[in-house]
Amino acid sequence: MKIAVVGSYGVGLTMRVPKAPAAGETVSDGAFAEGPGGKGSNQAIGAARLGADVSFLTAVGDDAYGHAARALWEREGVDAGQVVTGRGATMVGFILVEPSGENRIAIAPGALDELTADSVAAFRPAIAAADVLVVSMEIPADAVSAALRIGREEGTNTLLNPAPARPLADEDWPLIDVLTPNQTEAPVLLGLAEGHGLGDADLVAALRARTGGSVVLTRGGAGALVADAADQGGAPQVVPARRAARVVDTTGAGDSFTAALATALAGGQRLTTAVGFAAAAGAHTVSVAGVIPALPTREQLKTEIGTP
């Protein structure tokens, strides 16, 4: 199972607070921690822990955070040999986590804005060798487009995790084999205004019409609505959510889901089966504090759900 990931790396500066402050309000009694993150890095590490052979492209600064990132990827078995060292600082994200596990995040991209289409072009051999290419959208739009285009040119299955969501260029849509928005991201991708009135099945149909590929609409506790391109236009299927033993921190759940989905697809599983595996990974992740500590290994999921 070979996976290429084009995405972000950043350091999460996390504060657990009794409640999120309102505008102008100061909330005390917080607890601070910092740790590695970024959607692309989380997905790369998540896939490696699940047994995939992972190559990763991002951009970091020539600073302590960037050096720590390279050491992390080496420990986790992620090939980061083509990661770009930019002039700016390594990306940081400021994360507020409430007792319920809900989070609010603000990001300073720094060096990540220096990831270009040329950077992705140099990564072409890794994309060509992969079974699945995973792209997320914390990186510049030109890098997203270049990755998807190269994936299509090389015949690699492309999986776009559209987070954070923004409208896609018209030429990007047909380059996506699997699209994985949540209920908030789907209308943004489609350019719909608030109060658009479309239900989940309508959103899936509209997204599928744009890509011609498969769509996985994640819906939290309501599970995922899955339209598989292999079903040739059949009705979307509901894949139930997995109940977490407890909810501690939802920060890395989406990245864990994406990593597991890509790994299962690279291993030849059908889309609905792969989504079920991904749901189990996401449920594990929300039950553990911190992003990297929460990403499951295959052995952990085997114990929890009996997966081979």
Phi, psi and chi 1 to 4 in degrees:
 res  aa     phi    psi   chi1   chi2   chi3   chi4
   1 MET       -  109.0  -59.4  178.2  -65.6      -
   2 LYS  -110.0  129.6  -71.2 -176.7  177.4  -67.2
   3 ILE  -129.4  132.3  -65.0  174.2      -      -
   4 ALA  -107.5  134.3      -      -      -      -
   5 VAL  -121.7  127.0  178.5      -      -      -
   6 VAL  -116.1  114.4  178.1      -      -      -
   7 GLY  -173.1 -154.4      -      -      -      -
   8 SER  -106.1  156.3   57.8      -      -      -
   9 TYR  -129.6  141.4  172.7   80.9      -      -
  10 GLY  -160.7  166.9      -      -      -      -
  11 VAL  -100.7  129.0  176.0      -      -      -
  12 GLY   -89.4  120.6      -      -      -      -
  13 LEU  -102.8  101.3  -53.5  176.0      -      -
  14 THR  -106.5  134.6  -58.7      -      -      -
  15 MET  -126.2  123.9 -174.5  171.7  -69.9      -
  16 ARG   -89.4  123.9  -63.0 -179.0  177.5  -81.1
  17 VAL  -125.3  153.8  -67.8      -      -      -
  18 PRO   -61.1  -32.7  -20.7   31.2      -      -
  19 LYS  -159.6  158.8   65.8  167.0 -170.9  168.6
  20 ALA   -73.4  134.3      -      -      -      -
  21 PRO   -71.1  143.8   24.1  -32.1      -      -
  22 ALA   -78.6  170.9      -      -      -      -
  23 ALA   -56.5  127.9      -      -      -      -
  24 GLY    80.0   -0.6      -      -      -      -
  25 GLU   -98.3  143.1  179.4 -175.9   13.0      -
  26 THR  -108.4  128.4  -61.8      -      -      -
  27 VAL  -112.3  127.3  174.0      -      -      -
  28 SER   -99.2 -175.5 -170.0      -      -      -
  29 ASP    66.5   30.5  -62.9  -35.3      -      -
  30 GLY   -84.2  164.6      -      -      -      -
  31 ALA  -126.6  126.8      -      -      -      -
  32 PHE  -104.4  143.3  175.0   76.4      -      -
  33 ALA  -151.6  156.3      -      -      -      -
  34 GLU  -129.5  151.2   69.4  176.0   44.2      -
  35 GLY  -168.0  164.9      -      -      -      -
  36 PRO   -68.7  148.0   25.1  -32.7      -      -
  37 GLY  -161.0 -146.3      -      -      -      -
  38 GLY    92.6  133.1      -      -      -      -
  39 LYS   -59.8  -44.3  -60.5 -166.2   71.9   61.8
  40 GLY   -64.0  -45.9      -      -      -      -
  41 SER   -63.4  -44.6  179.4      -      -      -
  42 ASN   -57.4  -43.5  -65.3  -16.8      -      -
  43 GLN   -67.0  -39.8  -68.7  160.8    3.5      -
  44 ALA   -64.3  -46.8      -      -      -      -
  45 ILE   -66.2  -41.8  -67.7  169.9      -      -
  46 GLY   -58.4  -43.2      -      -      -      -
  47 ALA   -67.9  -39.5      -      -      -      -
  48 ALA   -63.3  -39.8      -      -      -      -
  49 ARG   -66.4  -23.8  -73.7 -169.9 -179.5  178.3
  50 LEU   -91.2    7.6  -66.9  170.9      -      -
  51 GLY   103.1    3.7      -      -      -      -
  52 ALA   -83.2  154.6      -      -      -      -
  53 ASP   -91.4  110.2 -179.0   -1.2      -      -
  54 VAL  -116.3  131.6 -178.7      -      -      -
  55 SER  -112.9  140.7  -62.2      -      -      -
  56 PHE  -132.3  137.0  179.7   42.3      -      -
  57 LEU  -124.1  126.6  176.9   65.5      -      -
  58 THR  -155.2 -169.9 -168.9      -      -      -
  59 ALA  -135.4  134.9      -      -      -      -
  60 VAL  -131.5  168.4  -63.5      -      -      -
  61 GLY   -87.1  164.8      -      -      -      -
  62 ASP   -88.1   68.9 -176.1   12.5      -      -
  63 ASP  -143.6  179.7   51.4   27.1      -      -
  64 ALA   -59.3  -39.3      -      -      -      -
  65 TYR   -66.0  -40.4  -73.6  148.0      -      -
  66 GLY   -66.4  -39.7      -      -      -      -
  67 HIS   -67.2  -39.1  -59.7  160.1      -      -
  68 ALA   -64.6  -34.6      -      -      -      -
  69 ALA   -62.7  -45.1      -      -      -      -
  70 ARG   -64.2  -37.7  -67.1  179.6 -176.2  -83.4
  71 ALA   -65.6  -38.4      -      -      -      -
  72 LEU   -62.0  -47.7  169.9   66.5      -      -
  73 TRP   -63.8  -36.3  -63.3  -37.0      -      -
  74 GLU   -63.7  -43.9 -176.1  174.6    0.3      -
  75 ARG   -63.4  -35.9  -72.0 -164.9  -55.1  -88.2
  76 GLU   -86.7   -2.1  -65.5  -72.4  -14.4      -
  77 GLY    76.9   26.2      -      -      -      -
  78 VAL   -97.3  128.4  171.8      -      -      -
  79 ASP   -77.2  106.6  178.5    2.0      -      -
  80 ALA  -117.1   28.8      -      -      -      -
  81 GLY   -65.4  -19.9      -      -      -      -
  82 GLN  -107.2   12.1  -69.8 -179.1  -89.0      -
  83 VAL   -61.4  135.0  166.2      -      -      -
  84 VAL   -82.3  137.2  173.1      -      -      -
  85 THR   -99.5  112.5  -60.2      -      -      -
  86 GLY   -92.1  177.1      -      -      -      -
  87 ARG   -81.3  -29.6  -64.9 -179.1  -59.0  -82.8
  88 GLY   -80.8  176.6      -      -      -      -
  89 ALA   -75.3  154.7      -      -      -      -
  90 THR   -60.0  141.4  -59.9      -      -      -
  91 MET   -57.8  141.1 -177.9  176.8   77.0      -
  92 VAL  -125.7  147.9  -64.9      -      -      -
  93 GLY  -126.2  134.2      -      -      -      -
  94 PHE  -100.4  122.5  -63.7   89.2      -      -
  95 ILE  -123.3  124.3  -53.5  162.9      -      -
  96 LEU  -104.3  126.7  -70.9  178.5      -      -
  97 VAL  -119.0  126.1 -177.6      -      -      -
  98 GLU   -89.2  164.5  -62.9 -179.8   83.8      -
  99 PRO   -56.2  -27.0  -28.3   36.6      -      -
 100 SER   -71.7  -13.6   65.9      -      -      -
 101 GLY    97.4  -11.6      -      -      -      -
 102 GLU   -67.1  149.2  -69.2  -60.7  -38.9      -
 103 ASN  -134.8  156.7   60.8   77.2      -      -
 104 ARG  -129.8  134.5  -69.3  167.8  170.8   79.8
 105 ILE  -132.8  136.0  -56.6  173.2      -      -
 106 ALA  -124.9  140.7      -      -      -      -
 107 ILE  -125.9  138.9  -65.3  170.5      -      -
 108 ALA  -113.8  104.6      -      -      -      -
 109 PRO   -65.9  -38.3  -19.6   31.9      -      -
 110 GLY    57.2 -125.5      -      -      -      -
 111 ALA   -60.0  -24.4      -      -      -      -
 112 LEU   -60.5  -28.8 -165.8   60.5      -      -
 113 ASP   -67.6  -10.0  -79.8  -17.5      -      -
 114 GLU   -91.6    2.2  -59.8  174.2   48.3      -
 115 LEU   -77.3  116.5 -168.7   68.5      -      -
 116 THR  -115.7  173.3   65.8      -      -      -
 117 ALA   -60.9  -34.2      -      -      -      -
 118 ASP   -65.6  -36.8  -72.8  -17.4      -      -
 119 SER   -59.9  -42.8  -51.3      -      -      -
 120 VAL   -68.9  -37.7 -179.7      -      -      -
 121 ALA   -58.6  -37.5      -      -      -      -
 122 ALA   -68.6  -20.2      -      -      -      -
 123 PHE   -88.7    0.8 -165.0   58.4      -      -
 124 ARG   -52.0  -45.2 -179.5 -175.0  -74.7  -93.6
 125 PRO   -58.0  -37.8  -26.5   36.5      -      -
 126 ALA   -67.5  -38.8      -      -      -      -
 127 ILE   -64.8  -43.4  -65.0  173.7      -      -
 128 ALA   -63.0  -33.8      -      -      -      -
 129 ALA   -80.7  -12.3      -      -      -      -
 130 ALA   -84.2  153.2      -      -      -      -
 131 ASP   -80.5  -34.7  -59.7  -60.2      -      -
 132 VAL  -137.9  136.0  175.3      -      -      -
 133 LEU  -105.3  124.9  165.4   67.4      -      -
 134 VAL  -107.2  127.6  178.3      -      -      -
 135 VAL  -127.8  132.6 -176.1      -      -      -
 136 SER  -120.6  172.5   54.9      -      -      -
 137 MET  -113.6   26.2  -67.0  173.7   62.6      -
 138 GLU   -83.7    7.4  -80.0 -179.8  -24.6      -
 139 ILE  -112.9  165.3   58.5  176.8      -      -
 140 PRO   -56.7  147.7  -28.1   36.8      -      -
 141 ALA   -58.8  -36.5      -      -      -      -
 142 ASP   -63.4  -35.5  -73.9   -9.0      -      -
 143 ALA   -70.9  -38.8      -      -      -      -
 144 VAL   -59.3  -50.6  171.1      -      -      -
 145 SER   -61.0  -43.3  -61.7      -      -      -
 146 ALA   -63.8  -41.8      -      -      -      -
 147 ALA   -63.4  -46.6      -      -      -      -
 148 LEU   -63.2  -40.8  -66.8  172.3      -      -
 149 ARG   -64.4  -44.6 -176.2 -178.9   66.7 -105.7
 150 ILE   -66.2  -39.2  -69.0  170.2      -      -
 151 GLY   -57.3  -44.8      -      -      -      -
 152 ARG   -65.6  -43.5  175.4   63.7   77.0 -117.8
 153 GLU   -62.4  -32.7  -69.9  170.1   -5.0      -
 154 GLU   -92.4   -1.1  -63.0  -65.3  -18.6      -
 155 GLY    74.6   21.9      -      -      -      -
 156 THR   -91.4  135.3  -58.6      -      -      -
 157 ASN   -62.5  131.0  -73.1  -33.4      -      -
 158 THR  -107.3  131.8   58.3      -      -      -
 159 LEU  -122.1  116.4 -172.0  160.7      -      -
 160 LEU  -104.7  119.0  178.2   65.7      -      -
 161 ASN   -96.5  100.8  174.6 -136.1      -      -
 162 PRO   -82.4   65.6   33.1  -35.0      -      -
 163 ALA  -136.0  130.7      -      -      -      -
 164 PRO   -69.3  143.2   25.2  -32.8      -      -
 165 ALA   -73.8  142.3      -      -      -      -
 166 ARG  -152.3  158.5   58.5  177.6  179.3 -103.8
 167 PRO   -58.0  141.8  -25.7   35.9      -      -
 168 LEU   -93.4  150.9  -69.0  173.2      -      -
 169 ALA   -64.1  146.1      -      -      -      -
 170 ASP   -55.4  -37.9  -70.6  -16.8      -      -
 171 GLU   -73.5  -14.6   57.9  -92.1   25.4      -
 172 ASP   -79.5  -32.1  -71.3  -13.4      -      -
 173 TRP   -53.6  -50.2  -74.4   99.6      -      -
 174 PRO   -73.3   -1.4   23.9  -32.1      -      -
 175 LEU   -90.5   -1.5  -54.5  177.1      -      -
 176 ILE  -101.4  121.7  -56.8  166.0      -      -
 177 ASP   -85.7  -39.6  -68.9  -48.6      -      -
 178 VAL  -134.5  125.8 -178.3      -      -      -
 179 LEU  -116.5  132.3 -177.8   65.4      -      -
 180 THR  -127.9   63.3   62.3      -      -      -
 181 PRO   -80.9  161.3   33.2  -36.8      -      -
 182 ASN   -95.4 -174.9   62.6   25.9      -      -
 183 GLN   -68.0  -24.7  -70.1  167.2  -61.2      -
 184 THR   -81.3  -38.5  -58.7      -      -      -
 185 GLU   -73.7  -33.1  -66.2  156.3   -6.2      -
 186 ALA   -58.5  -49.0      -      -      -      -
 187 PRO   -63.3  -34.2  -20.7   32.3      -      -
 188 VAL   -63.0  -44.7  175.4      -      -      -
 189 LEU   -58.1  -38.0  -70.7  172.2      -      -
 190 LEU   -84.4   -5.0  -68.0  165.0      -      -
 191 GLY    72.0   28.7      -      -      -      -
 192 LEU   -87.6  144.2  -60.9  175.1      -      -
 193 ALA   -80.5  162.5      -      -      -      -
 194 GLU   -58.7  146.1 -115.6 -177.9  -81.8      -
 195 GLY    73.7   28.1      -      -      -      -
 196 HIS   -66.3  -24.5   52.7   76.9      -      -
 197 GLY    82.5    2.7      -      -      -      -
 198 LEU   -84.6  137.5  -64.3 -177.1      -      -
 199 GLY   -81.6  175.7      -      -      -      -
 200 ASP   -59.6  -44.4  -69.4  -15.1      -      -
 201 ALA   -64.0  -35.5      -      -      -      -
 202 ASP   -66.6  -41.2  -61.6  -40.0      -      -
 203 LEU   -62.7  -43.8  -69.1  170.9      -      -
 204 VAL   -61.4  -44.1  167.7      -      -      -
 205 ALA   -62.4  -42.0      -      -      -      -
 206 ALA   -66.5  -40.3      -      -      -      -
 207 LEU   -67.4  -40.7  -68.9  166.9      -      -
 208 ARG   -64.8  -36.2 -167.9  173.9 -174.0  179.6
 209 ALA   -65.2  -30.9      -      -      -      -
 210 ARG   -74.7  -39.3  -65.4  -82.9 -173.5   98.5
 211 THR   -94.7  -32.7   68.3      -      -      -
 212 GLY    74.9    2.2      -      -      -      -
 213 GLY  -109.3 -150.8      -      -      -      -
 214 SER   -97.6  151.3  -59.4      -      -      -
 215 VAL  -131.1  132.9  175.5      -      -      -
 216 VAL  -120.0  105.9  178.5      -      -      -
 217 LEU   -95.0  111.6 -178.4   69.7      -      -
 218 THR   -87.0  140.0   57.6      -      -      -
 219 ARG  -135.7   32.7  -53.6 -179.4  -62.5  170.1
 220 GLY    59.8 -128.2      -      -      -      -
 221 GLY   -66.2  -14.4      -      -      -      -
 222 ALA   -86.7    3.0      -      -      -      -
 223 GLY    81.1 -163.7      -      -      -      -
 224 ALA  -115.8  145.1      -      -      -      -
 225 LEU  -103.3  120.3 -164.3   59.8      -      -
 226 VAL  -119.4  122.2  179.6      -      -      -
 227 ALA  -113.3  110.6      -      -      -      -
 228 ASP   -94.3  124.3 -169.6  -19.4      -      -
 229 ALA   -58.1  -27.7      -      -      -      -
 230 ALA   -68.0  -17.9      -      -      -      -
 231 ASP   -85.6    2.1  -68.7  -21.4      -      -
 232 GLN    52.9   53.7  -61.1 -176.7  -15.6      -
 233 GLY    86.2    9.2      -      -      -      -
 234 GLY   -66.4  167.0      -      -      -      -
 235 ALA   -63.3  144.0      -      -      -      -
 236 PRO   -64.0  149.9   18.9  -28.6      -      -
 237 GLN  -107.4  148.0  -60.1 -179.0   52.9      -
 238 VAL   -93.0  125.3  175.5      -      -      -
 239 VAL  -105.4  116.7  176.0      -      -      -
 240 PRO   -63.2  152.7  -17.1   28.8      -      -
 241 ALA   -72.4  156.1      -      -      -      -
 242 ARG   -95.9  130.8  -71.6 -102.1  179.0 -173.8
 243 ARG   -77.2  126.9 -175.3  174.5  -63.6  -82.3
 244 ALA   -77.7  147.3      -      -      -      -
 245 ALA   -59.8  -36.2      -      -      -      -
 246 ARG  -161.1  159.2   56.1  179.7 -178.1  157.2
 247 VAL  -111.0  113.8  176.5      -      -      -
 248 VAL  -107.8  -43.4  175.2      -      -      -
 249 ASP  -159.6  120.2 -175.0   -5.7      -      -
 250 THR   -91.5    3.5   63.0      -      -      -
 251 THR   -56.3  -46.1  -53.2      -      -      -
 252 GLY   -99.5    8.8      -      -      -      -
 253 ALA   -63.0  -43.3      -      -      -      -
 254 GLY   -64.9  -37.8      -      -      -      -
 255 ASP   -68.9  -38.8  -62.5  -26.0      -      -
 256 SER   -63.3  -42.1 -179.1      -      -      -
 257 PHE   -58.3  -48.4 -178.5   99.7      -      -
 258 THR   -62.6  -44.3  -60.6      -      -      -
 259 ALA   -60.5  -44.5      -      -      -      -
 260 ALA   -68.8  -38.7      -      -      -      -
 261 LEU   -61.9  -47.1  177.6   63.0      -      -
 262 ALA   -63.0  -40.5      -      -      -      -
 263 THR   -64.5  -44.0  -58.6      -      -      -
 264 ALA   -65.3  -41.3      -      -      -      -
 265 LEU   -65.8  -40.2  -68.1  174.3      -      -
 266 ALA   -63.2  -28.0      -      -      -      -
 267 GLY   -84.4    3.1      -      -      -      -
 268 GLY    92.1    9.0      -      -      -      -
 269 GLN   -74.1  150.6  -67.4 -172.1   17.6      -
 270 ARG   -64.8  157.0  -76.6 -176.1   55.0   85.4
 271 LEU   -60.6  -45.8 -177.5   59.6      -      -
 272 THR   -64.9  -37.4   50.7      -      -      -
 273 THR   -65.4  -41.6  -56.1      -      -      -
 274 ALA   -63.7  -38.1      -      -      -      -
 275 VAL   -66.2  -37.8  170.4      -      -      -
 276 GLY   -62.3  -41.6      -      -      -      -
 277 PHE   -63.8  -41.6  180.0   65.9      -      -
 278 ALA   -64.6  -38.4      -      -      -      -
 279 ALA   -62.4  -38.2      -      -      -      -
 280 ALA   -65.2  -39.9      -      -      -      -
 281 ALA   -64.3  -43.2      -      -      -      -
 282 GLY   -62.9  -40.3      -      -      -      -
 283 ALA   -64.0  -39.2      -      -      -      -
 284 HIS   -61.8  -43.7  172.9   94.7      -      -
 285 THR   -64.2  -41.0  -61.3      -      -      -
 286 VAL   -69.6  -12.5  -58.3      -      -      -
 287 SER   -90.1   -0.4   69.6      -      -      -
 288 VAL  -127.5  136.4  179.8      -      -      -
 289 ALA   -73.6  142.6      -      -      -      -
 290 GLY    86.0  147.4      -      -      -      -
 291 VAL   -76.8  -58.3  175.9      -      -      -
 292 ILE   -63.8  -45.1  -59.6  -58.3      -      -
 293 PRO   -60.4  -24.2  -24.0   34.7      -      -
 294 ALA   -87.2  -14.2      -      -      -      -
 295 LEU   -70.8  123.1  -63.5  171.7      -      -
 296 PRO   -79.5  155.8   29.6  -35.8      -      -
 297 THR   -90.5  165.5   65.0      -      -      -
 298 ARG   -63.2  -36.0 -174.8  168.7  -71.4  -87.0
 299 GLU   -63.7  -39.3  -78.3  -56.7  -50.4      -
 300 GLN   -63.4  -43.9  -74.0  172.9  -41.1      -
 301 LEU   -69.4  -34.1  -69.8 -172.4      -      -
 302 LYS   -60.7  -41.3 -178.1  177.3 -179.4  179.1
 303 THR   -66.2  -39.3  -62.0      -      -      -
 304 GLU   -79.5  -38.3  -67.8  169.4   13.7      -
 305 ILE  -125.6   -1.3   65.1  172.8      -      -
 306 GLY    76.4   19.9      -      -      -      -
 307 THR   -74.3  146.2 -174.2      -      -      -
 308 PRO   -72.4      -   22.4  -31.7      -      -
